């Protein structure tokens, strides 16, 4: 009888030891986001208005000073207020929240993005980069990078004027060399 009890206890101990590394791994979960197009008057510092995180497994930013970078239709960095009717290319940078890990690759099952009326997602990818901490240690940072083209909501006149302005801007930026 004592041998059976010891055998059962050893079996339970082995199973617990095997499950211990799995318990230490971070969760991934489905990442749910909403990219907004009603962002007239916002700047790249108004992160919560530009992108809403609907799941708790990612947070804004990472190793960069701003989790959002905005460029106008011609590709020039634009840190001013976003104008109604204009087209902008926006990069959104997200990191895994505490206790979570980003998925190995992006699929429709693990990243769900709801888009506003004028938002078109161009790419979604997991990125990695190295940066140096204040201590001098080189650290690898993994992040979720979303690249989208956003036409800021506006009335019909603002959209037509924005389209012409973006067209002129693109033509001025074009160069044969």
C-alpha positions, 0 to 999 in steps of 0.5 A, spaced: 500 500 500 505 504 501 509 503 495 502 505 491 502 511 495 509 513 493 508 511 486 502 516 485 506 521 489 512 521 484 507 520 478 504 527 480 510 530 482 513 528 475 507 531 471 507 538 475 515 538 474 513 537 466 507 543 466 512 548 470 515 551 464 509 551 460 506 555 466 511 560 466 510 562 459 506 568 457 500 568 454 498 570 447 491 571 446 487 575 440 489 582 439 483 586 438 484 593 435 480 599 432 483 604 427 479 611 427 478 615 421 474 621 425 481 624 427 481 631 424 485 636 429 489 630 432 496 630 432 501 623 433 501 625 440 493 623 441 494 616 441 488 614 444 484 617 439 488 614 433 488 607 435 483 604 440 486 597 444 480 593 445 484 587 448 488 587 454 494 583 451 498 589 448 500 596 450 502 603 446 509 604 444 515 600 446 522 603 445 520 609 441 518 616 444 511 616 440 507 609 438 504 613 432 508 616 426 504 620 421 506 622 414 502 626 409 500 623 402 507 624 399 511 621 405 513 627 408 513 626 416 507 630 419 507 632 426 502 637 425 494 637 426 491 632 421 486 635 417 479 633 415 479 630 408 486 629 407 490 622 406 495 620 411 500 614 412 500 612 419 505 607 423 502 604 429 507 601 434 504 596 439 508 592 444 506 586 449 503 588 455 506 585 462 505 577 462 503 577 455 507 575 448 506 577 441 504 571 436 510 568 432 506 571 426 500 575 424 494 571 422 487 573 421 485 569 427 490 572 432 490 580 430 483 583 429 483 590 426 476 594 426 477 600 421 474 606 421 470 609 414 477 612 411 482 607 414 485 601 409 490 597 413 496 596 408 500 591 412 501 588 419 507 585 422 511 582 428 518 586 428 524 586 432 529 591 433 535 592 438 536 598 443 541 600 448 538 601 455 541 606 460 545 601 463 549 599 456 545 592 455 543 591 448 536 589 449 531 586 443 524 589 443 519 585 439 513 589 437 507 589 433 507 594 427 501 596 423 501 601 417 495 604 414 492 609 409 487 614 413 483 619 409 481 623 415 473 624 416 470 630 413 464 633 409 464 632 401 468 639 400 473 637 405 474 631 402 475 634 395 479 639 397 484 634 401 484 630 394 486 636 390 491 638 395 494 631 396 495 630 388 498 637 388 503 635 394 504 628 390 506 631 384 511 636 387 514 631 391 515 627 385 522 627 381 525 623 376 532 623 380 
